[in-house]
């Protein structure tokens, strides 16, 4: 998941608005494949660009999965409109998602949700002075979910407000130094929309980004870091868990967490006549992530009646992930000698390598099936996961 986050975070992974004129694009392929099922994604978009003055992109996509740990379908869309004049530029964006029934079943967790939807709107304004530019930005969003079950209690998540404030400094449209502040309210609500747990999150992100072209080789890179802090507080009681076999008179938790992480990526692209290849590598690593939660609960007499005070530590330091994206294709195939329509075709393969995540999972004895050699299963997952075919028509 961290590798996928990096892949989506860095720009240039979506082939939209690359050339002047109109273009229609489509991309599809499996995200993850194993013996338990598969997750498949598709995306299609419409782009328009007129020189450096005006551009617009609209993308619609869906992820469909029958994996036991993530079963369901999520539909989403993104839109971007803007112009860039010699002295001033404006960029407006929006996004949304919606889904029906989603369920998850693993050895550590089980749950389902009956449906959800969310949106965001964003704006950035750039002021240019010679080779320098300054651009403040803002994003606001929220999301709601229907009722569901979260392992041993009933409820669902909610995001009443998400806000991101940003400021970036650019030089020659090749170098960018940016800062982002993120604030998000995350709640867990009962199926009657009563608050169970509140979990505010704040994050500070700073990064440097460069984009150069050297002897036909396009070089891009990003390097940055983030600090995040979050808390959780709330309780479950018989009054907000309306089912006969809820085992507790009450279950309360009060905790906090803070951590530092670093991330970076390198993007290389080269065009040979009518053929193009690209390699993108990136990584994210949590250098320090510590916290804990104080837990106090009392079971009903039917379930033993004991009262427990407990502390649950959280240490995510040392967890990280890397990814590598390989992209090869034909960027500009002319459809006829004198026609200006051009066709682009290509193939992408994403590899992700996580590390250190075992320390964040509860101890669980390995099953006999897990102890058997699984080289064939692993090879199928590596070869078929993160594979996508894409194409676009420009005119």
Buried (B, 14 or more C-beta within 10 A) or exposed (E): EBBBBBBEBBEBBBBBBBBEEBBEBBBBBBBBBBEEBBBBBBBBBBBBBEEEEEBBBBBBBBBBBEBBBBBBBBBBBBBBBBBBEEEEBBBBBBBBBBBEEBBBBEEEEBBBBBBBBBBBBBBBBBEBEEEEBEBEBEBBBBBBBBBBBBEBBBBBBBBEEBBBBBBBEBEEEEBBBBBBBBEBBBBBBBBEEEEBBBBBBBBEBBBEBBBEEEEEEBBBBBBBBBBBBBBBBBBBEEEBBEEEEBBBBBBBBBBBBBBBBBBBBBBBBBBEEEEBBBBBBBBBBBEEBBBBBBBBBBBEEEEEEEEEEEEEEBBBBBBBBBBBBBBEBBBEBEEEEEEEEBBBEBEBBBBBEBEBBEEEEEEEEEEEEEEEEBEEEEEBBEEBBBBBEBBBBBE
